[in-house]
Amino acid sequence: MASTSHLNTLFIGHHRLHFESLDSTNNYLKELIGKKDVQEGLVVTADYQTSGRGQIGNTWASEPGVNLLMSVFFKPHYLNASHSFYFNMSVCLAVADALNFFHAGFQVKWPNDILFDGKKVCGILIENSLMGKNIQHSVVGIGVNVNQNIFDKNTNKATSLRQVLGHEVEIRYFTNKVLEMLEKRYHQLQRDRYGLLQDYFAFLYGYKQTVAAFINGKKVMATIIDVLADGHLKAEINGKTELFQFKEISFEL
């Protein structure tokens, strides 16, 4: 069990499991949940993932030992499945909060990425299990480029905190900062969803701004005007307001 020194939380991250390598921290945590009763706030981290996953089948590649690869267990029983995107907002904001602690300018890109200067720094994968109409539990996977300095030469759409700052950041210190912000935003989710939504809009890429996007392979100019509780994106395109589900619209970086 990893040390939790200098961690300022009430429950998130008080119990951790760390591995040199896993196929996926989300997969490991989901398998663990299926075998035993797991305490809310349990954190699973790995130095490397052999099969890291992103949203809806995307992959997440990371250089071994230099980045944050983590899954966290939550039990937001109070949250109706139709309002599940508020939880997504809280997680995205928490990671953006942690990054902005080190350097201002990190943004949230709908539905679950964190950007800096138009380049991806973090991908988030949230997998919910339902009980009736409410969420039974959630496995939150977070992959952050912390100290990676070399990326695939075929893409210039990724960056890291190290590249933004010009120096390395101690992984444990950064991890603890993310966990502290996760707990802060999780509490806000329970007591102030309106405030959470306004904070989300303040950091949302393309909100009330015209940006390039793709719909069915066609490039358009879109302005985000709202994000609904169920995750649908409302955008204005050519003077017409439309609703989009995940993968129906993507934003050019």
Secondary structure as GFF3:
##gff-version 3
##sequence-region A 1 253
A	DSSP	beta_strand	16	22	.	.	.	ID=ss1
A	DSSP	alpha_helix	25	35	.	.	.	ID=ss2
A	DSSP	beta_strand	43	49	.	.	.	ID=ss3
A	DSSP	three_ten_helix	55	57	.	.	.	ID=ss4
A	DSSP	beta_strand	68	74	.	.	.	ID=ss5
A	DSSP	three_ten_helix	81	83	.	.	.	ID=ss6
A	DSSP	alpha_helix	85	102	.	.	.	ID=ss7
A	DSSP	beta_strand	106	109	.	.	.	ID=ss8
A	DSSP	beta_strand	113	116	.	.	.	ID=ss9
A	DSSP	beta_strand	119	131	.	.	.	ID=ss10
A	DSSP	beta_strand	134	144	.	.	.	ID=ss11
A	DSSP	alpha_helix	161	165	.	.	.	ID=ss12
A	DSSP	alpha_helix	171	191	.	.	.	ID=ss13
A	DSSP	alpha_helix	193	203	.	.	.	ID=ss14
A	DSSP	beta_strand	210	215	.	.	.	ID=ss15
A	DSSP	beta_strand	218	227	.	.	.	ID=ss16
A	DSSP	beta_strand	233	237	.	.	.	ID=ss17
A	DSSP	beta_strand	240	244	.	.	.	ID=ss18
A	DSSP	beta_strand	250	251	.	.	.	ID=ss19
###
